[in-house]
């Protein structure tokens, strides 16, 4: 079979499948438990966190979750809740994934102002509209790195620079979030300037139902899911140890030869 639907989901790396199977049999302890099995599971998660962190900007917090949708919701609702006393404006684009658009729609229903940027005939963001839209009420700019329908690589680094320059000139703190679900594993994010980055495992040969959110050092968001205080209180719920391990390994494999993967994709 020739499979050509990798933007929807990817086949797991064989190494990931083997690891998940092995850990499903052997590492079934609750990572929050204090006995040996629990401590072993906790160490597996620590290793995976380190593997994911190496592919993202240094010094940030890696919070494991269920995937891109939860990550986007956490970033958007968390920022809105944290900063709503300072402002009520969120800037996004008309071509975002529903995980972003539906979240922004709910914010609008709750009284937030949502600004939707247009794109040009190629599907690229209009940066002049972004520059004109930022004002003293703005608290969040959320823009995808790669469009899930067209494959357009968006100019998010220049967009983020516009936001950072505004912050510097006006002494404010507009948060910049990118939905990197379609980009992570195919593009480098090691030196990215973004405040929040969300990724989803099944887009880069990891299991479905697992992902992560990166938070820049110094930034903290209120928990989106509360309960037992897992993930340093940012995301409660017993951790999915096996799939988190698979996410970590898939990250390492994807970035072991990024240039080679990019060349192969270009050739295809």
Protein Blocks (a to p, Z undefined) as FASTA:
>chain_A
ZZfklmmpccddfklmmmmmmmmmmmmccfkbcbfklmmmmmmmmmmmmmmmmmpcehia
cdddfbjklmmmmmmmmmmmmmmmmpccdcddfkbcfklmmmmmmmmmnopacddddddf
kopacfklmmmmpcfkbcbdcddfbdfklopacffklmmmmmmmmmmmnopacdddddfk
lmgopaccklpcbfbdcddfklnopaehiacddddehiacddfbgcehpahhlagcjddf
klmmmmmmmmmmmmmmmmlmmmmmmmZZ
